Amino acid sequence: MDPPNEFPDDFSSFPPIPFALFVPPENPIPNPNSIAGPIPNTVANPSSAHLLSFSVPKKRRRGRPHRVATSFQLPPIPNGALIGNGNGLASSSSLISAHSSRHNVGNPSSSARMVPDISDEIIVINKDSTAEALIALSAGFPADSLTEEEIDFGVIRVIGGIEQVNYILIRNHIIARWRENVSNWVTKEMFVDSIPKHCHSLLDSTYKYLVSYGYINFGVAPAIKEKIPAEPSKPHVIVIGAGLAGLAAARQMMRFGFKVTVLEGRKRVGGRVYTKKMEGGNRVSAAADLGGSVLTGTLGNPLGIVARQLGDMLHKVRDKCPLYSLDGKPVDPDMDMKVEAAFNRLLDKASTLRQLMGGVSVDVSLGAALETFWDAVNAEETNLFNWHLANLEYANAGLISKLSLAFWDQDDPYDMGGDHCFLPGGNGRLVQALAENVPILYERVVNTIRYGSDGVQVIAGNQVFKGDMALCTVPLGVLKSGSIKFNPELPQRKLDGIKRLGFGLLNKVAMLFPHVFWGTDLETFGHLSDDPSRRGEFFLFYSYATVAGGPLLIALVAGEAAHKFETMPPTDAVTRVIQILKGIYEPQGITVPEPIQTICTRWGSDPFSLGSYSNVAVGASGDDYDILAESVGDGRLFFAGEATNRRYPATMHGAFLSGLREAANMAHYANARALRIKINRNPSKNAHSCASVLADLFREPDLEFGSFSVIFGRRNADPKSTAVLRVTFNEPRKKSHDSSNPDQPHSNKLLFQQLQSHFNQQQQLHVYTLLSRQQALDLREVRGGDEMRLNYLCENLGVKLVGRKGLGPTADSVIALIKAERGNRKPASTSLALKSGTSKLKAGNLKKKFVRRAKIMRTGNGSAPSANSNLVNGKVSDETTTSQAPSNTLGPGQNDSDMLKND
């Protein structure tokens, strides 16, 4: 077959296609791209005391739609229609839920104040806050808590409490406002009048976060494109790969003002999203999606939003999906429903089994569990059961014998609600719009990526491209192959994650016929096999006749059959498909014509993909998606793509969202470096400023134990990344009758004696050092109190403790980076810290969910533990800070492309 043409040639000869939402008469639906329209009364009614829910399709239903659905439960949202006091505020005592409670701190008499503090009130922005919460939920935001991303960005000062409730209300309102018209650029000023003045700083941080991470104001609308500056003013970013992830990141970075160069190995854009024009005689043509083809869920789907910006309406994939036996006869509907129900019960049993097995289930396959439970009565039921297994292997692009029983469906809770849809004319329309005016160099096959403190070098053939940062968006299959060399080698943690995750295969046979002989009343139909090893061979057919512009039919090849298909001659494959179609339609008196043109994909052999999309293999978990997403080289090399998106892996929108995510992360690191350069250029002028910043950062340390506290960059999970340790002395050391080690080195006793002469009970002495995050975690585990920790620090780790001025420019850079990470978060008015001995990132499990905990500080007359401090060559640092003891506080084909799963 001829090699695919580049997109501009493919689409230039296409006649204009009138796009309109096709709504089957028997099942009318609203515009699937928007949920900002009318909401059912049961949702909008603020007085409803019931939990709200909406259907979410499970991964098991991504192929053929199933009849059973689960739902998210949404807690009631504080609603202005319930209570109002005439000033745009609602009483916190009436509205605060169990997730957010009033906290009066440091003032025992505050509860008796006659005049309420408006900062302690829940604001009222929109009477229908529940509907806005649903819209935000469709964008991936929980109804009553913050995501880790929001916490890391520092959207609020204190986790929990009134400020968090108000932030969520403002966040939801801004998202809902933009969704009303996604072709507009939403400005912060649009919300100033509707949000009380005391919350304007909260509005600032909320708006900045949503714009930075691409939750609003993204896409290809003219109002958004015009925000891209004519000339870049920020460093050079190199993007490897012009798929959805690379294009999304490139457009965002350009809008942020960065110089961007995209390197693409193919002759076209899109990666695993590839729309190929098929044509024949008599002016018959069609647009065939050979890669990612189905938008799986349209509620909040960013690609649905891009389609709206282009003025395109989506076509719902209807639920009707008849199955046909080997002899071509329709499967009995009652037996079909019976086996389908039994299959879903088996999946539920497998879910129960993994709960009972606990951690052991990580090393067990889903297939082993399902095939153990299944007990067929006859051959027909067995064939039906195998069809459902093939459908599951299609959904995961992997053999069930290799899927993890423990985590194969770990992303189900985040599956976007709404219909599964086609984009008329193919998804290439989205790709072309995203690639417009993006500087892309084609046929640049990258073989080496070098990264270090001075930037990156990306080598493609005999060309070297230099930049400040690089974003690698190549598919997981390419990373697994090792065809790209990294210098230095990627961290072992990332290499292990790449190895553990699965990367499966799905192939297609696209056929353009002279006319539609299969009818236009359905989009899918299936065919059974009596050979388990071939159960995925042409098991499902998609009709694109209503959306492709011509009579197009596509047969899918999944599971083990997809791998065998890679070496099957195309003529044999097409002959086999035509035999199946004739067996189904000729008994009905329908003649099956010979196809005008056919295309067989070979995604497993494509050197730029080496597979289709990712899955959680035996031994892997959702954590591995996060590991693949981690940047390396202190913010020089970043990674995006569907295999880096824990919530939406194996989907087109997952790839797109990962690109927006990494654009925000790259901008963050670039801003931090710019700040460090500014500090380094003016060390004397910035000395006092750095000391102030450091004091602010240590008000909310990432790790605290005894008199030791630690801060570190939260976006770099590398255990070797640099952290800042502070040791605090609060008062003279008193004699203790605790058992002590007589062999304690004399230098430590001398250290304490010297330090004691430099402060009294009204003073604090802070001394510092730099160490790795892993060393800080190890220090926390040292038993025997602060003296033993100090001994371990000085004797085992060999570090020196110094005053603030002694830390030097290296520390200034680290401090600037941490400050930039925390962004807008201001020091809390109450002294909150992590519970003693805990940290956001625990040793051995750096991606655990972070929950900030309150710590009770000592009272004014209480005694704080003595601090073990620092000396440099036996001398005491001269830095002291005066502070009063805190009061008691308590806080809360053959393609040349890659293919994404029918996303």
PyMOL commands that set and color helices and strands:
alter all, ss='L'
color gray80, all
select helices_A, chain A and resi 7-12+41-44+59-61+92-95+110-112+118-120+129-138+148-153+162-180+188-191+197-212+222-225+244-255+302-309+333-363+366-373+379-396+412-414+428-435+476-481+492-500+532-534+559-565+570-588+623-629+642-644+652-681+683-697+746-756+773-780+785-796+804-806+808-822
alter helices_A, ss='H'
color red, helices_A
select strands_A, chain A and resi 52-56+70-74+89-90+122-123+234-240+258-263+275-279+285-289+295-296+315-316+323-324+420-422+440-441+446-452+455-460+463-467+469-472+485-487+502-503+507-512+524-527+537-543+552-557+597-600+614-615+637-639+703-705+708-712+722-729+763-772+871-872+875-876+880-882
alter strands_A, ss='S'
color yellow, strands_A
deselect
rebuild
show_as cartoon
